[in-house]
Amino acid sequence: MFSIEFSLKENLKKEEEVINYERRLKKMCEEKMSCGKKSEKKIPVIDEEECTGCEVCVDECPNSALELNEDEIAFLARPEDCDGEEECGTCSEVCPMEAITYE
């Protein structure tokens, strides 16, 4: 009998831990305000004819989402890491050639 009670208490404790974990995840997700919503963030597009390869955007990107390609032109190497124009916009702000727009 004791082992059954102990087992039930342990299961209830684990269930409470799972519920609390799920609540924390939901709260974090709601704080980000993107949970369950399709993101329509505008991502940077680099005009290859205007980009001089100065690397200012690459150096200033807070998420390290930009790199230079083999032709020394900036490109969005990691779009999943880019916060987009609404959340960031750093790359277009720092580009001296104004070669970066958002789509």
N, CA and C atoms as a LAMMPS dump frame, in Angstrom:
ITEM: TIMESTEP
0
ITEM: NUMBER OF ATOMS
309
ITEM: BOX BOUNDS ff ff ff
-5.0000000000000000e+02 5.0000000000000000e+02
-5.0000000000000000e+02 5.0000000000000000e+02
-5.0000000000000000e+02 5.0000000000000000e+02
ITEM: ATOMS id mol type element x y z
1 1 1 N 0.815 -1.191 0
2 1 2 C 0 0 0
3 1 3 C 0.863 1.26 0
4 2 1 N 1.912 1.233 0.821
5 2 2 C 2.809 2.385 0.896
6 2 3 C 3.443 2.684 -0.459
7 3 1 N 3.856 1.648 -1.156
8 3 2 C 4.514 1.863 -2.451
9 3 3 C 3.548 2.433 -3.488
10 4 1 N 2.273 2.059 -3.4
11 4 2 C 1.28 2.601 -4.329
12 4 3 C 1.073 4.083 -4.044
13 5 1 N 0.955 4.447 -2.761
14 5 2 C 0.797 5.848 -2.384
15 5 3 C 1.998 6.664 -2.825
16 6 1 N 3.179 6.124 -2.58
17 6 2 C 4.406 6.812 -2.959
18 6 3 C 4.455 7.012 -4.472
19 7 1 N 4.103 5.963 -5.196
20 7 2 C 4.112 6.021 -6.651
21 7 3 C 3.111 7.07 -7.158
22 8 1 N 1.924 7.118 -6.569
23 8 2 C 0.921 8.107 -6.967
24 8 3 C 1.405 9.526 -6.674
25 9 1 N 2.01 9.724 -5.51
26 9 2 C 2.523 11.045 -5.156
27 9 3 C 3.63 11.478 -6.112
28 10 1 N 4.504 10.558 -6.465
29 10 2 C 5.579 10.873 -7.413
30 10 3 C 5.013 11.24 -8.781
31 11 1 N 4.006 10.483 -9.215
32 11 2 C 3.386 10.776 -10.517
33 11 3 C 2.701 12.137 -10.502
34 12 1 N 2.017 12.458 -9.409
35 12 2 C 1.375 13.762 -9.294
36 12 3 C 2.409 14.878 -9.297
37 13 1 N 3.51 14.658 -8.613
38 13 2 C 4.573 15.66 -8.573
39 13 3 C 5.137 15.895 -9.972
40 14 1 N 5.373 14.813 -10.71
41 14 2 C 5.894 14.942 -12.072
42 14 3 C 4.896 15.65 -12.978
43 15 1 N 3.614 15.331 -12.789
44 15 2 C 2.577 15.969 -13.59
45 15 3 C 2.535 17.475 -13.304
46 16 1 N 2.65 17.863 -12.05
47 16 2 C 2.684 19.285 -11.683
48 16 3 C 3.9 19.975 -12.295
49 17 1 N 5.032 19.294 -12.315
50 17 2 C 6.236 19.865 -12.911
51 17 3 C 6.034 20.109 -14.401
52 18 1 N 5.391 19.164 -15.07
53 18 2 C 5.127 19.303 -16.5
54 18 3 C 4.18 20.472 -16.745
55 19 1 N 3.134 20.574 -15.936
56 19 2 C 2.17 21.666 -16.083
57 19 3 C 2.858 23.011 -15.859
58 20 1 N 3.674 23.105 -14.836
59 20 2 C 4.401 24.352 -14.568
60 20 3 C 5.349 24.697 -15.708
61 21 1 N 6.01 23.691 -16.243
62 21 2 C 6.919 23.89 -17.368
63 21 3 C 6.15 24.423 -18.578
64 22 1 N 4.996 23.82 -18.853
65 22 2 C 4.174 24.256 -19.979
66 22 3 C 3.694 25.695 -19.781
67 23 1 N 3.341 26.046 -18.563
68 23 2 C 2.914 27.42 -18.265
69 23 3 C 4.049 28.413 -18.512
70 24 1 N 5.261 28.04 -18.08
71 24 2 C 6.408 28.924 -18.294
72 24 3 C 6.685 29.104 -19.783
73 25 1 N 6.607 28.015 -20.53
74 25 2 C 6.824 28.105 -21.978
75 25 3 C 5.777 28.987 -22.643
76 26 1 N 4.528 28.817 -22.235
77 26 2 C 3.455 29.62 -22.808
78 26 3 C 3.68 31.098 -22.503
79 27 1 N 4.069 31.407 -21.283
80 27 2 C 4.316 32.789 -20.902
81 27 3 C 5.458 33.384 -21.72
82 28 1 N 6.548 32.623 -21.855
83 28 2 C 7.679 33.104 -22.644
84 28 3 C 7.257 33.339 -24.09
85 29 1 N 6.472 32.433 -24.592
86 29 2 C 6.013 32.533 -25.972
87 29 3 C 5.119 33.763 -26.153
88 30 1 N 4.214 33.989 -25.219
89 30 2 C 3.336 35.154 -25.301
90 30 3 C 4.127 36.448 -25.188
91 31 1 N 5.175 36.442 -24.371
92 31 2 C 6.003 37.631 -24.232
93 31 3 C 6.686 37.977 -25.543
94 32 1 N 7.036 36.979 -26.299
95 32 2 C 7.66 37.214 -27.603
96 32 3 C 6.629 37.69 -28.625
97 33 1 N 5.367 37.471 -28.34
98 33 2 C 4.236 37.893 -29.168
99 33 3 C 4.262 37.318 -30.578
100 34 1 N 4.976 36.256 -30.771
101 34 2 C 4.978 35.66 -32.097
102 34 3 C 4.5 34.215 -32.049
103 35 1 N 4.159 33.747 -30.885
104 35 2 C 3.745 32.356 -30.73
105 35 3 C 2.437 32.095 -31.468
106 36 1 N 2.451 31.09 -32.295
107 36 2 C 1.246 30.702 -32.995
108 36 3 C 0.868 31.615 -34.151
109 37 1 N 1.639 32.637 -34.381
110 37 2 C 1.353 33.559 -35.478
111 37 3 C 2.422 33.393 -36.552
112 38 1 N 1.986 33.484 -37.768
113 38 2 C 2.956 33.426 -38.85
114 38 3 C 3.701 34.751 -38.902
115 39 1 N 4.994 34.66 -38.901
116 39 2 C 5.804 35.868 -38.934
117 39 3 C 5.87 36.388 -40.362
118 40 1 N 5.567 37.642 -40.495
119 40 2 C 5.677 38.28 -41.793
120 40 3 C 6.759 39.344 -41.728
121 41 1 N 7.834 38.997 -41.045
122 41 2 C 8.903 39.975 -40.893
123 41 3 C 9.542 40.269 -42.24
124 42 1 N 9.925 41.503 -42.389
125 42 2 C 10.625 41.918 -43.601
126 42 3 C 12.105 41.689 -43.366
127 43 1 N 12.715 40.951 -44.28
128 43 2 C 14.133 40.627 -44.143
129 43 3 C 14.961 41.458 -45.118
130 44 1 N 16.232 41.664 -44.804
131 44 2 C 17.067 42.502 -45.66
132 44 3 C 17.345 41.883 -47.022
133 45 1 N 17.34 42.761 -48.013
134 45 2 C 17.702 42.392 -49.379
135 45 3 C 18.83 43.334 -49.775
136 46 1 N 19.935 42.763 -50.191
137 46 2 C 21.113 43.563 -50.534
138 46 3 C 21.193 43.754 -52.046
139 47 1 N 21.285 44.99 -52.471
140 47 2 C 21.457 45.316 -53.886
141 47 3 C 22.914 45.031 -54.24
142 48 1 N 23.13 43.977 -54.995
143 48 2 C 24.492 43.54 -55.316
144 48 3 C 25.275 44.572 -56.119
145 49 1 N 24.593 45.404 -56.872
146 49 2 C 25.281 46.428 -57.658
147 49 3 C 25.724 47.606 -56.797
148 50 1 N 25.032 47.834 -55.703
149 50 2 C 25.361 48.948 -54.81
150 50 3 C 26.319 48.539 -53.687
151 51 1 N 26.281 47.278 -53.284
152 51 2 C 27.12 46.802 -52.175
153 51 3 C 28.589 46.827 -52.579
154 52 1 N 29.401 47.451 -51.728
155 52 2 C 30.844 47.536 -52.005
156 52 3 C 31.65 46.508 -51.203
157 53 1 N 30.958 45.754 -50.362
158 53 2 C 31.666 44.759 -49.546
159 53 3 C 32.426 45.363 -48.38
160 54 1 N 31.995 46.501 -47.903
161 54 2 C 32.711 47.188 -46.817
162 54 3 C 32.6 46.459 -45.474
163 55 1 N 31.649 45.577 -45.349
164 55 2 C 31.424 44.74 -44.162
165 55 3 C 30.846 45.468 -42.956
166 56 1 N 30.424 46.708 -43.112
167 56 2 C 29.838 47.433 -41.984
168 56 3 C 28.588 46.692 -41.497
169 57 1 N 27.733 46.292 -42.414
170 57 2 C 26.504 45.582 -42.023
171 57 3 C 26.828 44.245 -41.362
172 58 1 N 27.813 43.558 -41.892
173 58 2 C 28.227 42.266 -41.326
174 58 3 C 28.735 42.454 -39.899
175 59 1 N 29.55 43.457 -39.702
176 59 2 C 30.123 43.719 -38.379
177 59 3 C 29.089 44.207 -37.371
178 60 1 N 28.111 44.977 -37.837
179 60 2 C 27.136 45.597 -36.929
180 60 3 C 25.892 44.75 -36.672
181 61 1 N 25.662 43.715 -37.46
182 61 2 C 24.472 42.883 -37.261
183 61 3 C 24.538 42.223 -35.885
184 62 1 N 23.569 42.519 -35
185 62 2 C 23.617 41.969 -33.65
186 62 3 C 23.394 40.46 -33.589
187 63 1 N 22.881 39.885 -34.672
188 63 2 C 22.59 38.445 -34.692
189 63 3 C 23.534 37.65 -35.587
190 64 1 N 24.542 38.31 -36.135
191 64 2 C 25.498 37.663 -37.042
192 64 3 C 24.796 36.919 -38.176
193 65 1 N 23.756 37.536 -38.728
194 65 2 C 22.984 36.901 -39.79
195 65 3 C 23.55 37.175 -41.178
196 66 1 N 24.405 38.186 -41.292
197 66 2 C 24.966 38.566 -42.591
198 66 3 C 26.411 38.11 -42.736
199 67 1 N 26.786 37.836 -43.975
200 67 2 C 28.175 37.476 -44.309
201 67 3 C 28.495 38.058 -45.68
202 68 1 N 29.763 37.986 -46.045
203 68 2 C 30.157 38.332 -47.411
204 68 3 C 30.309 37.039 -48.204
205 69 1 N 29.852 37.074 -49.454
206 69 2 C 30.036 35.889 -50.295
207 69 3 C 31.412 35.943 -50.973
208 70 1 N 31.67 35.001 -51.841
209 70 2 C 32.984 34.921 -52.493
210 70 3 C 33.272 36.12 -53.391
211 71 1 N 32.217 36.838 -53.794
212 71 2 C 32.382 38.047 -54.609
213 71 3 C 32.476 39.302 -53.751
214 72 1 N 32.612 39.117 -52.432
215 72 2 C 32.713 40.24 -51.489
216 72 3 C 31.435 41.09 -51.475
217 73 1 N 30.282 40.422 -51.589
218 73 2 C 28.979 41.069 -51.53
219 73 3 C 28.259 40.527 -50.299
220 74 1 N 27.656 41.425 -49.528
221 74 2 C 26.919 40.996 -48.338
222 74 3 C 25.691 40.182 -48.741
223 75 1 N 25.357 39.196 -47.935
224 75 2 C 24.139 38.425 -48.146
225 75 3 C 23.63 37.921 -46.804
226 76 1 N 22.345 37.576 -46.769
227 76 2 C 21.718 37.069 -45.556
228 76 3 C 22.013 35.579 -45.446
229 77 1 N 23.064 35.251 -44.711
230 77 2 C 23.52 33.867 -44.604
231 77 3 C 22.638 33.03 -43.675
232 78 1 N 22.076 33.678 -42.655
233 78 2 C 21.255 32.963 -41.676
234 78 3 C 19.931 33.706 -41.454
235 79 1 N 18.982 33.556 -42.383
236 79 2 C 17.71 34.28 -42.262
237 79 3 C 16.953 33.948 -40.978
238 80 1 N 17.131 32.75 -40.474
239 80 2 C 16.438 32.361 -39.237
240 80 3 C 16.928 33.153 -38.026
241 81 1 N 18.13 33.713 -38.118
242 81 2 C 18.685 34.507 -37.02
243 81 3 C 18.367 36 -37.148
244 82 1 N 17.881 36.395 -38.294
245 82 2 C 17.593 37.813 -38.554
246 82 3 C 16.271 38.202 -37.897
247 83 1 N 16.278 39.32 -37.163
248 83 2 C 15.063 39.816 -36.517
249 83 3 C 14.193 40.635 -37.461
250 84 1 N 14.735 41.025 -38.589
251 84 2 C 13.958 41.775 -39.567
252 84 3 C 13.884 43.259 -39.267
253 85 1 N 13.206 43.959 -40.147
254 85 2 C 13.139 45.415 -40.077
255 85 3 C 12.409 45.909 -38.827
256 86 1 N 11.313 45.297 -38.465
257 86 2 C 10.516 45.76 -37.324
258 86 3 C 11.278 45.656 -36.012
259 87 1 N 11.993 44.562 -35.811
260 87 2 C 12.688 44.326 -34.552
261 87 3 C 14.103 44.9 -34.516
262 88 1 N 14.705 45.069 -35.687
263 88 2 C 16.113 45.453 -35.694
264 88 3 C 16.369 46.585 -36.694
265 89 1 N 16.634 46.229 -37.933
266 89 2 C 16.889 47.232 -38.96
267 89 3 C 18.301 47.794 -38.974
268 90 1 N 19.171 47.232 -38.167
269 90 2 C 20.526 47.748 -38.037
270 90 3 C 21.272 47.768 -39.362
271 91 1 N 21.191 46.701 -40.123
272 91 2 C 22.003 46.602 -41.34
273 91 3 C 21.709 47.732 -42.322
274 92 1 N 20.43 48.04 -42.526
275 92 2 C 20.114 49.112 -43.475
276 92 3 C 20.478 50.48 -42.913
277 93 1 N 20.414 50.616 -41.599
278 93 2 C 20.767 51.893 -40.973
279 93 3 C 22.255 52.2 -41.104
280 94 1 N 23.093 51.173 -41.039
281 94 2 C 24.54 51.404 -41.048
282 94 3 C 25.175 51.334 -42.43
283 95 1 N 24.439 50.857 -43.415
284 95 2 C 25.011 50.703 -44.764
285 95 3 C 25.306 52.069 -45.369
286 96 1 N 26.584 52.374 -45.614
287 96 2 C 26.934 53.683 -46.172
288 96 3 C 26.494 53.844 -47.632
289 97 1 N 26.25 52.748 -48.303
290 97 2 C 25.842 52.802 -49.709
291 97 3 C 24.324 52.751 -49.888
292 98 1 N 23.597 52.593 -48.776
293 98 2 C 22.149 52.437 -48.801
294 98 3 C 21.738 51.299 -49.741
295 99 1 N 22.503 50.219 -49.665
296 99 2 C 22.297 49.063 -50.55
297 99 3 C 21.34 48.028 -49.95
298 100 1 N 20.83 48.29 -48.75
299 100 2 C 19.98 47.297 -48.096
300 100 3 C 18.576 47.836 -47.907
301 101 1 N 17.612 47.082 -48.443
302 101 2 C 16.201 47.384 -48.251
303 101 3 C 15.555 46.151 -47.626
304 102 1 N 14.254 46.206 -47.407
305 102 2 C 13.562 45.077 -46.782
306 102 3 C 12.387 44.625 -47.63
307 103 1 N 12.209 43.333 -47.685
308 103 2 C 11.067 42.737 -48.406
309 103 3 C 10.418 41.706 -47.516
